[in-house]
Structure formats: C-alpha cells, structure tokens
C-alpha cells in the first residue's frame, strides 16, 4: 500500500513539524508497514529523527528533527517543558469543575511515577433521550452516556498513555479508547454517531524558535453533531 503524504506544518534548518494522521504509527517495527520515521524520510528524501511520541491512534502535531544534534536539542527542550503540548479530547461524562488538575501516579515498567494533567472543559454535549437505543440488551448508564464533554488538556508530565489513563481513572474516559475506555459506551457512540476512532488530538504546539515563541494549531478532526 502506498504511503499517504504527511502534511508538513512548519520546517526550518533543524526540524519538521507534521500533522500525523490517526492510525499512523510514529516508529516502525514488526508488523508495521507504515510509520512516521520511514514514510516522512521517504517523502523528504532524508533521514529524520523522532523527538517525542504520539500513540498510533492519537492524531496531531508531532516534532521531528533533521539531524542528531537537532534531535538532542529538541528532546531536551521537550523534557524541560519549553515545548508546550496541548490536546483536545472527547470524553464520556464531564468533570464537576470547569478546569482543574489531575494528580495521580502512573506505573511505568512496574515503577510508580508522579503524573500531572491539566484540563479545561470547552463544551458539554447532552445526549437526547431519543438517541438512546432502547432495543439494546445493555441497560446500564455506561451503555447510554448522558453527556459527552470536549476537553482541552495540557501535560504537566509525559508518562506513557498519561491522558488516557488519567481521564479514565477520573470517570470520564476518552471516546473510542479501546484500551482504557468504556467499551459499552464506545459501541453506543459508534452505532448512534458513527465515531469509530480514539478522540484525542495534539491540536496545539508552542515552540521556542530563534525569533521567539510561535504557536501552531490544527483542527482536532473529530466533531460530535448533537443539537443542544
């Protein structure tokens, strides 16, 4: 299968900033036919170096470097939080507070590590009663979510699957998350609204460039069409 062209949002002598589509792996490996590290290299005609990661099912802005020195520099900047990464997510339910911080440890390779996620509620969609499939054998609230919220998220730390784990643990899992999410609610969303993907997007990235900080933003790519 031919690889799709990867949109390049910004480029300079050190980096490419790309818009990674949902379903494209960042790094190649066994059983992976397409990935950012191979497809982007073929597209631009040079080897590229990964600076940070996004899950395969997460879409959005991803930073890649053009050489080892640039990779080391930008990896350091990401680690120092000089690069600000912001996300949008559709979640089942909604936080009680319009904004706040989730602070709970996440285990990485068997070791618990501190993790922080900052959130802000952008919109809450109430699901009308008529959208609920009463013929379903699943009668739990999980099968019939009453509301879905659009959240803006910022990482205080960068643990593996941090956003997905934190939001699920707080009771508002990301829509379409087939690992940490609500599987019955995911089926409901797919049947009633046609949403089949993980609704998480790295929609904004702020970079410390030579001429000052610059913010890049893209559309999240997922919309819930519910009339409130």
SULSULJO-V892640 format. One record per residue. N is the residue number from 0. RES is the residue in three letters. PSI is psi in whole degrees, 0 to 359 (* if undefined). Layout:
# SULSULJO-V892640
{{N;RES;PSI} {N;RES;PSI}}
This chain:
# SULSULJO-V892640
{{0;UNK;133} {1;UNK;140} {2;UNK;147} {3;UNK;150} {4;UNK;131} {5;UNK;121} {6;UNK;128} {7;UNK;115} {8;UNK;326} {9;UNK;147} {10;UNK;139} {11;UNK;198} {12;UNK;346} {13;UNK;327} {14;UNK;160} {15;UNK;135} {16;UNK;118} {17;UNK;163} {18;UNK;100} {19;UNK;129} {20;UNK;155} {21;UNK;136} {22;UNK;352} {23;UNK;123} {24;UNK;150} {25;UNK;319} {26;UNK;139} {27;UNK;166} {28;UNK;191} {29;UNK;126} {30;UNK;3} {31;UNK;115} {32;UNK;333} {33;UNK;138} {34;UNK;161} {35;UNK;314} {36;UNK;329} {37;UNK;316} {38;UNK;318} {39;UNK;322} {40;UNK;317} {41;UNK;324} {42;UNK;318} {43;UNK;352} {44;UNK;27} {45;UNK;160} {46;UNK;142} {47;UNK;158} {48;UNK;126} {49;UNK;137} {50;UNK;321} {51;UNK;184} {52;UNK;156} {53;UNK;144} {54;UNK;153} {55;UNK;318} {56;UNK;355} {57;UNK;133} {58;UNK;168} {59;UNK;197} {60;UNK;130} {61;UNK;136} {62;UNK;131} {63;UNK;148} {64;UNK;159} {65;UNK;344} {66;UNK;166} {67;UNK;321} {68;UNK;317} {69;UNK;323} {70;UNK;316} {71;UNK;318} {72;UNK;311} {73;UNK;331} {74;UNK;320} {75;UNK;317} {76;UNK;322} {77;UNK;316} {78;UNK;329} {79;UNK;0} {80;UNK;20} {81;UNK;337} {82;UNK;121} {83;UNK;119} {84;UNK;129} {85;UNK;146} {86;UNK;160} {87;UNK;145} {88;UNK;142} {89;UNK;129} {90;UNK;147} {91;UNK;134} {92;UNK;190} {93;UNK;144} {94;UNK;151} {95;UNK;323} {96;UNK;143} {97;UNK;338} {98;UNK;156} {99;UNK;191} {100;UNK;136} {101;UNK;122} {102;UNK;102} {103;UNK;143} {104;UNK;150} {105;UNK;134} {106;UNK;127} {107;UNK;116} {108;UNK;42} {109;UNK;0} {110;UNK;126} {111;UNK;131} {112;UNK;147} {113;UNK;140} {114;UNK;139} {115;UNK;133} {116;UNK;130} {117;UNK;136} {118;UNK;158} {119;UNK;131} {120;UNK;120} {121;UNK;322} {122;UNK;149} {123;UNK;128} {124;UNK;117} {125;UNK;129} {126;UNK;118} {127;UNK;150} {128;UNK;324} {129;UNK;344} {130;UNK;351} {131;UNK;134} {132;UNK;97} {133;UNK;349} {134;UNK;351} {135;UNK;147} {136;UNK;350} {137;UNK;108} {138;UNK;8} {139;UNK;161} {140;UNK;329} {141;UNK;324} {142;UNK;338} {143;UNK;74} {144;UNK;136} {145;UNK;337} {146;UNK;154} {147;UNK;134} {148;UNK;147} {149;UNK;117} {150;UNK;146} {151;UNK;135} {152;UNK;144} {153;UNK;136} {154;UNK;127} {155;UNK;329} {156;UNK;171} {157;UNK;60} {158;UNK;157} {159;UNK;127} {160;UNK;28} {161;UNK;310} {162;UNK;317} {163;UNK;318} {164;UNK;312} {165;UNK;313} {166;UNK;321} {167;UNK;318} {168;UNK;330} {169;UNK;354} {170;UNK;9} {171;UNK;74} {172;UNK;154} {173;UNK;135} {174;UNK;134} {175;UNK;5} {176;UNK;112} {177;UNK;9} {178;UNK;313} {179;UNK;357} {180;UNK;192} {181;UNK;106} {182;UNK;321} {183;UNK;317} {184;UNK;325} {185;UNK;319} {186;UNK;320} {187;UNK;314} {188;UNK;319} {189;UNK;316} {190;UNK;318} {191;UNK;332} {192;UNK;0} {193;UNK;15} {194;UNK;119} {195;UNK;0} {196;UNK;165} {197;UNK;123} {198;UNK;66} {199;UNK;127} {200;UNK;132} {201;UNK;90} {202;UNK;344} {203;UNK;138} {204;UNK;129} {205;UNK;124} {206;UNK;140} {207;UNK;90} {208;UNK;172} {209;UNK;328} {210;UNK;19} {211;UNK;173} {212;UNK;140} {213;UNK;136} {214;UNK;133} {215;UNK;140} {216;UNK;143} {217;UNK;168} {218;UNK;146} {219;UNK;331} {220;UNK;357} {221;UNK;138} {222;UNK;142} {223;UNK;114} {224;UNK;86} {225;UNK;127} {226;UNK;117} {227;UNK;*}}
